[in-house]
Structure formats: structure tokens, C-alpha cells
Amino acid sequence: MENTGRIRRTLLPSARRVLFDRDLESAIDNDLPYATEVDRAHLIMLSETGIVPRDQAARLLRAINRLRADSFSPLRHRTASRGLYLLYEDWLIETEGAATGGILQTARSRNDLNATVHKLKLRRPLTELLTAALRLEGVLLLHARQNLLTTMPAYTHGQAAVPITWGHYLAGLAQAVARDLDHLLFAARDLERCPLGAGAVGGATLPIDSQRTAALLGFTAPCLNSVDAVASRDLSLRILAALSILGVTLSRAACDLWRFVSAECGILQLPDELVGSSSAMPQKRNPFLLEHILGRTALLTGAFAAAAGAMHGAPFTNSIATGSEATRPLWQACQDATDVAKLLALIVSHAIPDHERMRNSAISGFTVATEVANLLMCGGPMDFRSAHKLAGELVTDCVERGHTIDSVGMMVVHTVLGLDDTGDPMSRIPTRQPRRSVAAHRASRPEFSTRTLGV
């Protein structure tokens, strides 16, 4: 479209190269299939309502179908002086004549077309993302069930805190991922409404059937308000916000796993297939997949900030800043989140817990100290703060003597409580090992059961 009647000269070549030429091939492959899908639904509706003659609509549909079957090859070496869609419409007019090719934009605008294409394009990447994230949740729950009795320390402030199990940790992570998925699904609810029929911003005066085009394109209903239909891209913002939160969850998990597989901690081992080597240091086994997770999840937060910044201050009507520039980070963010979920699922699936090292870490970290304090408090008149102090003094003594707290702690408990310790008290008194402490917590906290874990 060189001459619109109001604009008689083409866009400057330098501007065209920046805005259209650089990404023309990508737009043909990624945008035009969806735009022509909308065109076909629109033409069917125009024909059914009698707005355009059936024979013209059928002829134009055949032309569009031929172009799609040919992968849009006639358009690939043309100059998009006013953008891809007008280039495509010009080709239809040239090949089918103005009387046929010129009816495509009847009762429609590029504004409602672009808003509809945006939602159609989101279906596939969002489905792939949800599939990857659900598989990650399934992997977490599967390995949680398999490791219900694999005792390890829980860490707070980077220090061993209390005994838990590897299964309990994974189940907690699965619950956080499930909550993030709920937020993502809620954000995606707006995909159900079709913007087609909103026109440029004020709807259409011709008797179109927006419910029909919505149904043909797989939507449940048209949008309720024409201004909102073309002005809003908060769907993108909500999805990016949900992805940002999911990224935070997965990056925190990667941070833990980074510590767990380190040589210094070593409670998890990764197989050769999931580590990298060094070009200079032959001893290295680098968990580089975790580095990719940490880096890409940070980009998700940046994508939300970029999109929100581009939309901020834009008027509430159709806007290139909102509809085009602000949505650019969305596609890469969906891909990054999908990749991260797949990588983390691989790591959890193939990580090998070192049962002995996990148990020894729980013992050497004095993770049963809190349980010793609880026993002192529950078994007599001692208040918890006094019991806490006594248990702390016991840990200090154990550290200085090179002892663990499990057996010594129980002897102190029985001495303080005035129990008979003649002979060998340990032959009659069960020691409070980390695994027993975990079992005690599970018995007193029913929400820790496997039923709650969904396994």
C-alpha cells in the first residue's frame, strides 16, 4: 500500500529497515500463520452474515489457503514498506483484484487483528511451559515419595538446623511449584476471550457476529469492551509476573542444589551426563546446568520489568508501545521458563542422594539439639528457655570434646530428669538419632504425611 489516499509517499528506507525489513522473515514464519487463521474465520463470518458475497469470500479463502500451503513464499522477497500485513494484503489485491482482495479488512482493523493474533500465538508456548512445569512437579513428587526416609539436615542461614528428609524437602518444593502454576493458570484465563470485533477501538457498525469468529478461533467468547480489547496487554504482564515468581522459586531450588552437590557438602551426586569439565583443571565436575537455571530465572524478572516499563505511561487505547514493544520480552521469557523447568527436572531425576553423608551431616550438625531441649522441657518443670540454654551448653561441650549430641544428649536428659542411670542407661534408653527425630515430627504433624504430599 504505497498510497493510502491520506499518505501519498512511502516510509523512509532507513526507518523501514529498522521497523520491518530486519524481522520480516521471522514475522512471516511466526505471525502471518496466525493472522491468516484470523482472516479465514473473519471471512467465513462476513459471508455467513451477508456482509460480503459468498463467492468473493470463497475466492479469497482459496487464495489465502494457497499462500499458506506455499509457506508464504511469494511474500519473502518483497519490500514491506508499511509492514508485513499490508504487504500481504497488497499481494491479495494484486492477484485477486481489488473487488476481492480489498474486502479483507471489512468491519475490522489491524488493532483487533493484532490483539487476537497475540492471544493465538500465546497458546503454544504457554502450553509447552505448563507441560514442562507440571512434569517438574511430578518429578519432585515422585522422588519425594522415594526418599521419605532419607534423613538429611534442613538448613537455615546456611547452617544445619533440624533433621528432615530429602523427600520432605522435595515435597515442599513441589508445593511451591504447584502454587506458582496456579498463579500462571489464573493469569492465562484472559486467553478465553477474543478481541476480534473491537475494530480500531470503537467496535464495528456493520452487523458482525463476534461470537461466531470467537468460536471459529477456539475462544469461549468475545471481549466485553472494545476499548479494553485493543488497549490491554495486561495478560502479558500477568503471565510475566507469574513467570517471574516461578523463576524465583526455581532459582532458590537451584541455589540449594548448588550447595548440595558441592564437594564441600556433597550430600547429592550428579552423574557424568549432567556435569561439565574444565579445559584446564582435570579434577573439575562443574554443575553448569544449575548456572543456566540461575541465569535464566533472573532474566524472567527482567522481562516483567521491561514489559511493565514499556506499558507505563501509554494511553489506554491501541498503542504500539503497549501492543508491540511491551510484549517483545514475553516470548523469550516463556521459552526460558520452559527450559529452566526441564533442566531442573533432569537434575532432580538423576541426582543421587548420598544417604550416609546426609545422615552424618545431620548428626555432625547437631540437628537434634532442639529435640533435646524439647525433651528437657516436656519431661519436667524446666521452661524452654532454660532447656534451650542447657542444650546449647551441651553442644558446646560436645564440640570441644569431639562428640556427637545423640547419645550424650540423652544421658544429660535423663540425669536432669532424675531418672535411674545405674548400670548402662543407654541399654535401656533409646538415643535420639536424627531419623527418630524426623519420625517424631511426622507423628506429631499429620500434614507431613504422604497423603498430603500427593504420593
Secondary structure as the mmCIF struct_conf table of DSSP 4:
data_model
#
loop_
_struct_conf.conf_type_id
_struct_conf.id
_struct_conf.beg_label_comp_id
_struct_conf.beg_label_asym_id
_struct_conf.beg_label_seq_id
_struct_conf.end_label_comp_id
_struct_conf.end_label_asym_id
_struct_conf.end_label_seq_id
BEND BEND1 GLY A 5 ARG A 6
BEND BEND2 ARG A 9 ARG A 9
HELX_LH_PP_P HELX_LH_PP_P1 THR A 10 LEU A 12
HELX_RH_AL_P HELX_RH_AL_P1 PRO A 13 ARG A 16
HELX_RH_PI_P HELX_RH_PI_P1 ARG A 17 ASP A 21
TURN_TY1_P TURN_TY1_P1 ARG A 22 ASP A 23
HELX_RH_AL_P HELX_RH_AL_P2 LEU A 24 ASN A 30
TURN_TY1_P TURN_TY1_P2 ASP A 31 ASP A 31
HELX_RH_AL_P HELX_RH_AL_P3 LEU A 32 GLU A 48
TURN_TY1_P TURN_TY1_P3 THR A 49 GLY A 50
BEND BEND3 ILE A 51 VAL A 52
HELX_RH_AL_P HELX_RH_AL_P4 ARG A 54 ALA A 69
TURN_TY1_P TURN_TY1_P4 ASP A 70 PHE A 72
HELX_RH_3T_P HELX_RH_3T_P1 SER A 73 LEU A 75
TURN_TY1_P TURN_TY1_P5 ARG A 76 HIS A 77
BEND BEND4 ARG A 78 ARG A 78
TURN_TY1_P TURN_TY1_P6 SER A 81 ARG A 82
HELX_RH_AL_P HELX_RH_AL_P5 LEU A 84 GLU A 96
HELX_RH_AL_P HELX_RH_AL_P6 ALA A 98 GLY A 101
TURN_TY1_P TURN_TY1_P7 GLY A 102 ALA A 107
HELX_RH_AL_P HELX_RH_AL_P7 ARG A 110 GLN A 146
TURN_TY1_P TURN_TY1_P8 ASN A 147 LEU A 149
STRN STRN1 THR A 151 THR A 156
TURN_TY1_P TURN_TY1_P9 HIS A 157 GLY A 158
STRN STRN2 GLN A 159 THR A 165
HELX_RH_AL_P HELX_RH_AL_P8 TRP A 166 ALA A 187
HELX_RH_3T_P HELX_RH_3T_P2 ALA A 188 GLU A 192
STRN STRN3 ARG A 193 CYS A 194
TURN_TY1_P TURN_TY1_P10 LEU A 196 GLY A 197
TURN_TY1_P TURN_TY1_P11 GLY A 199 GLY A 202
BEND BEND5 THR A 205 LEU A 206
HELX_RH_AL_P HELX_RH_AL_P9 SER A 210 LEU A 216
TURN_TY1_P TURN_TY1_P12 LEU A 217 GLY A 218
BEND BEND6 THR A 220 THR A 220
STRN STRN4 ALA A 221 PRO A 222
BEND BEND7 LEU A 224 LEU A 224
HELX_RH_AL_P HELX_RH_AL_P10 SER A 226 ALA A 231
HELX_RH_AL_P HELX_RH_AL_P11 ASP A 234 PHE A 260
TURN_TY1_P TURN_TY1_P13 VAL A 261 VAL A 261
BEND BEND8 SER A 262 SER A 262
TURN_TY1_P TURN_TY1_P14 ALA A 263 CYS A 265
BEND BEND9 ILE A 267 ILE A 267
STRN STRN5 LEU A 268 GLN A 269
HELX_RH_3T_P HELX_RH_3T_P3 ASP A 272 LEU A 274
STRN STRN6 GLY A 276 GLY A 276
BEND BEND10 SER A 279 ALA A 280
TURN_TY1_P TURN_TY1_P15 PRO A 282 GLN A 283
STRN STRN7 ASN A 286 ASN A 286
HELX_RH_AL_P HELX_RH_AL_P12 PHE A 288 MET A 311
TURN_TY1_P TURN_TY1_P16 HIS A 312 GLY A 313
BEND BEND11 PHE A 316 THR A 317
HELX_RH_AL_P HELX_RH_AL_P13 ILE A 320 ILE A 320
HELX_RH_PI_P HELX_RH_PI_P2 ALA A 321 GLU A 325
TURN_TY1_P TURN_TY1_P17 ALA A 326 THR A 327
HELX_RH_AL_P HELX_RH_AL_P14 ARG A 328 HIS A 350
STRN STRN8 ILE A 352 PRO A 353
HELX_RH_AL_P HELX_RH_AL_P15 HIS A 355 SER A 364
TURN_TY1_P TURN_TY1_P18 GLY A 365 VAL A 368
HELX_RH_AL_P HELX_RH_AL_P16 ALA A 369 CYS A 378
TURN_TY1_P TURN_TY1_P19 GLY A 379 GLY A 379
BEND BEND12 GLY A 380 PRO A 381
HELX_RH_AL_P HELX_RH_AL_P17 PHE A 384 ARG A 401
TURN_TY1_P TURN_TY1_P20 GLY A 402 GLY A 402
HELX_RH_AL_P HELX_RH_AL_P18 ILE A 405 VAL A 416
TURN_TY1_P TURN_TY1_P21 LEU A 417 GLY A 418
BEND BEND13 GLY A 423 GLY A 423
HELX_RH_3T_P HELX_RH_3T_P4 PRO A 425 SER A 427
TURN_TY1_P TURN_TY1_P22 ARG A 428 ARG A 428
BEND BEND14 ILE A 429 ILE A 429
HELX_RH_AL_P HELX_RH_AL_P19 PRO A 434 SER A 444
HELX_RH_3T_P HELX_RH_3T_P5 PRO A 446 PHE A 448
BEND BEND15 SER A 449 SER A 449
HELX_RH_AL_P HELX_RH_AL_P20 THR A 450 LEU A 453
TURN_TY1_P TURN_TY1_P23 GLY A 454 GLY A 454
#
